[in-house]
Amino acid sequence: MELSDIRKEIDQIDAQLLPLLTARMECAKKVAVYKKEHQVPVLNSKREEEILDRVKKDAGEYGGTARVIFSAIMSQSRALQHQMLSAGKPLRQLLQNARETPKKSDRIACLGSPGSYSHVELLTLYPKAQPVFCPNFSSIFSTLEKEDADLALVPIENSSAGSVLEVYDLLLKYRYYIIAAGKLCVNNVLASKSGTLDGVTSLYSHPQPLMQCSTFVESCGLSVKKCRSTTEAAAMAAKDPNSAALCGKKAAEENHLKIVPLKVQNCSANHTRFLVLSRELCLSKKADKISVCFNLPHHTGSLNGVLSRFAAAGMNLTKIESRPIVGKEFEYDFYLDFSGNIHDPVVLELLCSLWDELPRFSFFGNYSEN
């Protein structure tokens, strides 16, 4: 057979499949009506697993393919039923009560001391705000919890070193709302009291710059000492004439250190993303990024089923991160960023359906990134 003949055969099969698919979705609508009248939950995991196991067995050598396709069909059927049943009532209520801007943004908790990267980004986003400096990430979150700050600013990922995992863990623990995000160009420098490495034996820095400058760190022959922030590293180097610091230029200036003229970063295009956190949900009408998290049941294709819902809705995923749930054996929360606005009915219905269906689902916010 010629390729054109095979393609005609495929087209004929597809022409038969499409009416069957639409007919099945119409049945899903009838199921939704029944479930609403009889107060039956949308998800029936046992029935779905039975169907998927049978399909896989009956499809023979194409069992895996058949299971994935039927799983996607059932996932879309559930999404349709959730929409018809106005799923996610707690989320709808939360969104309805959200403010457009925070009540107060005078005091903002951030890492380090004057001159830290967090401080530089804070002044970019909130030039008139009063920084509440914290020695570590954990204290930033607890400061916001105790209402000793109105907002908090934390680094979430770096283009060279990847995710700041401690911040993800704290975000999943406290579940504060994200109301804004920003990106800072990071230029790490090597600084010492003399501006040289003469007599220098120790190198102070935060773990993130150490990863961003890993090639230099591994070859410099200095004893590495990790600090809680780049400004703490600069302060330690200022006290110890036999040490240097990997930090920002501003931190070096604040601590009267001189720049050692060496290239230290692995990559010149080095950026860090920051999040602004709030105890209350704020939704800007112009927001273009959404963050959520959820847990998944332990069965084949569960993550693929959720991600396919985003694909079907035309949502562009920009970040996915998994973190272990403390106190549970090999169970994970999944953190997800995607482009969209919660005022879009398609986005709203997607999240409301996932709210009802997925364990530990949280809506972190819809915000703009500067």
VEXDREN-2710 file (C-alpha; in Angstrom, 1 decimal):
% VEXDREN-2710
k/r/px/py/pz
1/MET/0.0/0.0/0.0
2/GLU/1.0/3.6/-0.6
3/LEU/1.3/6.0/2.3
4/SER/-1.6/8.0/0.9
5/ASP/-3.8/4.9/1.0
6/ILE/-2.8/4.1/4.6
7/ARG/-3.6/7.7/5.6
8/LYS/-7.1/7.4/3.9
9/GLU/-7.7/4.4/6.0
10/ILE/-6.7/6.3/9.2
11/ASP/-9.0/9.1/8.2
12/GLN/-11.9/6.7/7.9
13/ILE/-11.2/5.2/11.3
14/ASP/-11.0/8.7/12.8
15/ALA/-14.3/9.6/11.2
16/GLN/-15.8/6.7/13.1
17/LEU/-14.1/7.4/16.4
18/LEU/-15.1/11.1/16.7
19/PRO/-18.9/10.5/16.8
20/LEU/-18.3/7.8/19.4
21/LEU/-16.3/10.2/21.5
22/THR/-18.9/12.9/21.4
23/ALA/-21.6/10.3/22.2
24/ARG/-19.6/9.2/25.2
25/MET/-19.3/12.8/26.4
26/GLU/-23.0/13.3/26.1
27/CYS/-23.4/10.2/28.3
28/ALA/-21.1/11.9/30.8
29/LYS/-23.6/14.8/30.9
30/LYS/-26.4/12.4/31.8
31/VAL/-24.3/10.9/34.5
32/ALA/-23.8/14.4/35.9
33/VAL/-27.5/15.0/36.1
34/TYR/-28.0/11.6/37.9
35/LYS/-25.2/12.3/40.3
36/LYS/-26.6/15.7/41.2
37/GLU/-30.1/14.3/41.8
38/HIS/-28.8/11.5/44.0
39/GLN/-25.9/13.3/45.7
40/VAL/-23.3/10.9/44.2
41/PRO/-19.6/12.1/44.0
42/VAL/-18.1/12.6/40.6
43/LEU/-15.0/10.4/41.1
44/ASN/-15.4/6.7/41.4
45/SER/-11.9/5.5/41.6
46/LYS/-12.7/1.8/41.9
47/ARG/-14.9/1.7/38.8
48/GLU/-12.3/3.7/36.8
49/GLU/-9.5/1.3/37.7
50/GLU/-11.7/-1.7/36.8
51/ILE/-12.4/-0.2/33.4
52/LEU/-8.8/0.7/32.7
53/ASP/-7.5/-2.8/33.8
54/ARG/-10.1/-4.4/31.5
55/VAL/-9.2/-2.1/28.5
56/LYS/-5.5/-2.8/29.0
57/LYS/-6.1/-6.6/29.0
58/ASP/-8.5/-6.5/26.0
59/ALA/-6.2/-4.4/23.9
60/GLY/-3.4/-7.0/23.9
61/GLU/-0.1/-5.6/22.7
62/TYR/-1.6/-2.1/22.6
63/GLY/-2.8/-2.3/26.3
64/GLY/-0.6/0.5/27.6
65/THR/-1.7/2.8/24.8
66/ALA/-5.4/1.9/25.3
67/ARG/-5.1/2.5/29.1
68/VAL/-3.6/6.0/28.6
69/ILE/-6.3/7.0/26.0
70/PHE/-9.2/5.7/28.1
71/SER/-7.8/7.4/31.2
72/ALA/-7.7/10.7/29.4
73/ILE/-11.3/10.2/28.2
74/MET/-12.5/9.5/31.7
75/SER/-10.5/12.5/33.1
76/GLN/-12.2/14.8/30.6
77/SER/-15.6/13.2/31.4
78/ARG/-15.0/14.0/35.1
79/ALA/-14.1/17.6/34.2
80/LEU/-17.3/18.0/32.3
81/GLN/-19.4/16.6/35.2
82/HIS/-17.6/18.9/37.7
83/GLN/-18.4/21.9/35.5
84/MET/-22.1/20.9/35.3
85/LEU/-22.2/20.4/39.1
86/SER/-20.5/23.8/39.8
87/ALA/-17.6/22.2/41.6
88/GLY/-15.2/23.9/43.9
89/LYS/-17.6/25.9/46.0
90/PRO/-15.0/26.8/48.7
91/LEU/-12.6/28.0/46.0
92/ARG/-15.4/30.1/44.4
93/GLN/-16.2/31.7/47.8
94/LEU/-12.5/32.3/48.4
95/LEU/-12.1/34.1/45.0
96/GLN/-15.3/36.1/45.6
97/ASN/-13.9/37.5/48.9
98/ALA/-10.4/38.3/47.6
99/ARG/-9.1/41.8/47.5
100/GLU/-7.4/43.4/44.5
101/THR/-4.5/44.8/46.5
102/PRO/-3.2/44.1/50.1
103/LYS/-4.5/46.2/53.0
104/LYS/-1.0/47.1/53.9
105/SER/2.4/46.7/52.3
106/ASP/4.5/48.9/54.6
107/ARG/6.6/46.2/56.2
108/ILE/8.0/43.4/54.1
109/ALA/10.0/40.5/55.4
110/CYS/13.1/39.5/53.4
111/LEU/16.4/37.6/53.7
112/GLY/19.6/39.0/55.0
113/SER/20.5/42.6/55.7
114/PRO/20.9/45.8/53.6
115/GLY/22.5/45.0/50.3
116/SER/21.2/41.4/50.0
117/TYR/19.7/40.3/46.7
118/SER/16.3/40.0/48.4
119/HIS/16.7/43.6/49.6
120/VAL/17.6/44.9/46.1
121/GLU/14.5/43.1/44.6
122/LEU/12.3/44.4/47.4
123/LEU/13.2/48.0/46.7
124/THR/12.5/47.4/43.0
125/LEU/9.0/46.1/43.7
126/TYR/8.2/48.2/46.7
127/PRO/10.5/51.3/46.8
128/LYS/8.8/52.8/49.8
129/ALA/8.4/49.7/51.9
130/GLN/10.3/49.1/55.2
131/PRO/12.3/45.9/55.0
132/VAL/12.0/43.5/57.9
133/PHE/15.3/41.6/57.7
134/CYS/15.3/37.9/58.7
135/PRO/18.3/35.6/59.1
136/ASN/16.9/32.6/57.3
137/PHE/14.0/31.5/55.2
138/SER/12.1/29.9/58.1
139/SER/12.1/33.1/60.0
140/ILE/10.7/35.0/57.0
141/PHE/7.6/32.7/57.1
142/SER/7.2/32.9/60.9
143/THR/7.5/36.7/60.8
144/LEU/4.6/36.9/58.4
145/GLU/2.7/34.4/60.5
146/LYS/3.1/36.5/63.6
147/GLU/2.0/39.6/61.7
148/ASP/5.4/41.3/62.3
149/ALA/5.4/42.0/58.6
150/ASP/2.6/42.8/56.1
151/LEU/4.1/40.8/53.3
152/ALA/7.1/38.6/52.6
153/LEU/9.5/38.3/49.7
154/VAL/11.4/35.1/49.0
155/PRO/13.6/33.7/46.2
156/ILE/11.9/30.6/44.6
157/GLU/14.3/29.6/41.8
158/ASN/17.4/30.5/39.9
159/SER/18.1/30.1/36.2
160/SER/21.5/28.4/37.0
161/ALA/21.0/26.6/40.3
162/GLY/17.4/25.7/40.0
163/SER/14.7/25.6/42.6
164/VAL/15.2/26.9/46.2
165/LEU/13.8/23.7/47.7
166/GLU/13.6/25.0/51.3
167/VAL/11.3/27.8/50.2
168/TYR/9.1/25.4/48.3
169/ASP/8.9/23.3/51.5
170/LEU/7.9/26.3/53.6
171/LEU/5.4/27.5/51.0
172/LEU/3.7/24.1/51.1
173/LYS/3.8/24.1/54.9
174/TYR/2.4/27.6/55.4
175/ARG/0.3/27.9/52.2
176/TYR/0.5/31.7/52.0
177/TYR/-0.9/33.4/49.0
178/ILE/1.3/34.6/46.1
179/ILE/0.4/38.2/45.1
180/ALA/3.3/39.2/42.9
181/ALA/6.6/38.0/41.4
182/GLY/9.7/39.5/40.1
183/LYS/13.0/38.6/38.4
184/LEU/16.4/39.9/39.3
185/CYS/19.6/39.7/37.3
186/VAL/22.1/38.2/39.7
187/ASN/25.8/39.1/39.4
188/ASN/27.8/37.3/42.0
189/VAL/31.2/38.8/42.8
190/LEU/34.2/37.6/44.8
191/ALA/35.1/40.1/47.6
192/SER/37.7/40.4/50.3
193/LYS/39.2/43.1/52.5
194/SER/42.3/43.5/50.3
195/GLY/40.6/42.9/46.9
196/THR/42.9/40.0/46.3
197/LEU/43.1/36.3/47.3
198/ASP/46.6/36.8/49.0
199/GLY/46.5/34.9/52.3
200/VAL/42.8/33.9/51.8
201/THR/42.0/30.4/52.9
202/SER/38.2/30.5/53.5
203/LEU/35.2/31.3/51.3
204/TYR/31.9/32.4/52.8
205/SER/28.6/32.3/50.9
206/HIS/25.0/31.2/50.8
207/PRO/24.3/27.8/49.1
208/GLN/22.6/29.3/46.1
209/PRO/25.6/31.5/45.0
210/LEU/27.9/28.5/45.7
211/MET/25.9/26.5/43.2
212/GLN/25.8/29.4/40.7
213/CYS/29.6/29.6/40.9
214/SER/30.3/25.9/41.3
215/THR/33.1/25.8/38.7
216/PHE/35.1/28.5/40.5
217/VAL/34.3/27.1/43.9
218/GLU/35.5/23.6/43.0
219/SER/38.8/24.8/41.6
220/CYS/39.7/27.7/43.9
221/GLY/41.1/25.5/46.7
222/LEU/39.4/27.5/49.5
223/SER/37.6/26.1/52.5
224/VAL/33.9/26.7/51.9
225/LYS/31.8/28.0/54.8
226/LYS/28.0/28.2/54.2
227/CYS/26.1/31.1/55.5
228/ARG/22.4/31.9/55.8
229/SER/22.6/34.9/53.4
230/THR/25.0/36.6/51.1
231/THR/25.1/39.6/53.4
232/GLU/26.0/37.4/56.3
233/ALA/28.8/36.0/54.2
234/ALA/30.1/39.5/53.4
235/ALA/30.0/40.4/57.1
236/MET/32.0/37.3/58.0
237/ALA/34.6/38.1/55.3
238/ALA/34.8/41.7/56.7
239/LYS/35.7/40.3/60.1
240/ASP/38.2/37.7/58.8
241/PRO/41.2/39.0/56.7
242/ASN/41.9/35.4/55.7
243/SER/38.6/35.0/54.0
244/ALA/36.6/36.1/51.0
245/ALA/32.9/36.1/50.2
246/LEU/30.7/35.2/47.2
247/CYS/28.0/37.9/47.3
248/GLY/26.4/40.7/45.5
249/LYS/28.2/44.0/44.7
250/LYS/25.9/45.9/47.0
251/ALA/26.6/43.5/49.9
252/ALA/30.3/43.9/49.4
253/GLU/30.0/47.7/49.5
254/GLU/27.8/47.6/52.7
255/ASN/30.6/45.6/54.4
256/HIS/33.5/47.7/53.0
257/LEU/34.9/44.8/50.9
258/LYS/36.8/45.2/47.7
259/ILE/36.0/43.2/44.5
260/VAL/38.5/40.6/43.4
261/PRO/38.7/40.9/39.6
262/LEU/37.9/37.3/38.8
263/LYS/35.0/35.8/36.8
264/VAL/33.2/33.5/39.3
265/GLN/29.7/32.8/37.9
266/ASN/29.1/29.7/35.7
267/CYS/26.8/31.7/33.5
268/SER/26.6/35.5/32.9
269/ALA/22.8/35.2/32.2
270/ASN/21.9/34.5/35.8
271/HIS/18.5/35.4/37.1
272/THR/16.5/34.7/40.3
273/ARG/12.7/34.7/40.6
274/PHE/11.2/36.1/43.7
275/LEU/7.7/35.7/45.1
276/VAL/5.7/38.2/47.2
277/LEU/3.6/36.4/49.8
278/SER/0.6/37.5/51.8
279/ARG/-1.7/36.1/54.5
280/GLU/-4.7/37.1/52.5
281/LEU/-5.6/36.5/48.9
282/CYS/-5.3/39.4/46.5
283/LEU/-6.3/39.1/42.8
284/SER/-5.2/41.6/40.2
285/LYS/-7.5/41.7/37.1
286/LYS/-4.4/41.8/34.9
287/ALA/-2.7/38.8/36.5
288/ASP/-1.2/36.3/34.1
289/LYS/0.3/33.5/36.2
290/ILE/-1.4/31.0/38.5
291/SER/0.2/28.7/41.2
292/VAL/-1.5/25.7/42.7
293/CYS/-0.5/22.5/44.6
294/PHE/-2.0/19.1/45.1
295/ASN/-1.4/15.5/46.1
296/LEU/-2.1/12.6/43.8
297/PRO/-3.5/9.1/44.4
298/HIS/-1.0/6.2/43.9
299/HIS/-2.1/4.7/40.6
300/THR/-0.7/4.5/37.1
301/GLY/-1.1/7.7/35.0
302/SER/-2.5/9.9/37.8
303/LEU/-0.2/12.8/37.1
304/ASN/-0.6/12.4/33.3
305/GLY/-4.4/12.5/33.9
306/VAL/-4.2/15.8/35.7
307/LEU/-1.7/17.4/33.3
308/SER/-3.9/16.4/30.3
309/ARG/-6.7/18.5/31.8
310/PHE/-4.4/21.5/31.6
311/ALA/-3.5/20.6/28.0
312/ALA/-7.2/20.2/27.1
313/ALA/-8.0/23.6/28.5
314/GLY/-5.1/25.2/26.5
315/MET/-3.1/26.1/29.6
316/ASN/0.7/26.6/29.3
317/LEU/2.5/25.0/32.2
318/THR/5.7/26.9/33.2
319/LYS/6.8/25.0/36.3
320/ILE/6.2/21.7/38.1
321/GLU/8.0/20.8/41.3
322/SER/7.4/17.8/43.6
323/ARG/8.2/17.8/47.3
324/PRO/7.8/15.0/49.9
325/ILE/5.0/15.3/52.5
326/VAL/6.5/15.4/56.0
327/GLY/5.3/12.5/58.1
328/LYS/4.2/10.4/55.1
329/GLU/6.2/7.6/53.4
330/PHE/7.0/8.4/49.8
331/GLU/4.0/10.7/49.3
332/TYR/4.5/14.0/47.5
333/ASP/2.8/17.4/46.9
334/PHE/3.0/18.7/43.4
335/TYR/3.5/22.5/42.9
336/LEU/2.4/23.9/39.5
337/ASP/2.7/27.2/37.8
338/PHE/0.8/28.0/34.6
339/SER/-0.2/31.0/32.5
340/GLY/-3.7/32.2/32.9
341/ASN/-6.2/34.4/34.6
342/ILE/-8.7/33.1/37.2
343/HIS/-11.4/35.4/35.7
344/ASP/-11.3/33.2/32.5
345/PRO/-14.3/30.8/32.8
346/VAL/-12.2/27.9/31.4
347/VAL/-9.5/28.4/34.0
348/LEU/-12.0/28.8/36.8
349/GLU/-13.9/25.6/35.9
350/LEU/-10.6/23.7/35.6
351/LEU/-9.4/24.7/39.0
352/CYS/-12.8/24.2/40.7
353/SER/-12.9/20.6/39.3
354/LEU/-9.4/19.9/40.6
355/TRP/-10.3/21.4/44.0
356/ASP/-13.1/18.8/44.4
357/GLU/-11.1/15.9/43.0
358/LEU/-7.5/16.1/44.2
359/PRO/-6.2/15.7/47.8
360/ARG/-4.5/18.6/49.5
361/PHE/-5.4/21.0/46.6
362/SER/-4.5/24.6/47.3
363/PHE/-4.8/27.7/45.2
364/PHE/-1.8/29.8/45.9
365/GLY/-2.8/32.8/43.8
366/ASN/-3.1/34.6/40.4
367/TYR/-0.5/37.3/40.0
368/SER/1.7/39.3/37.6
369/GLU/5.4/38.8/37.3
370/ASN/7.5/41.9/36.7
END
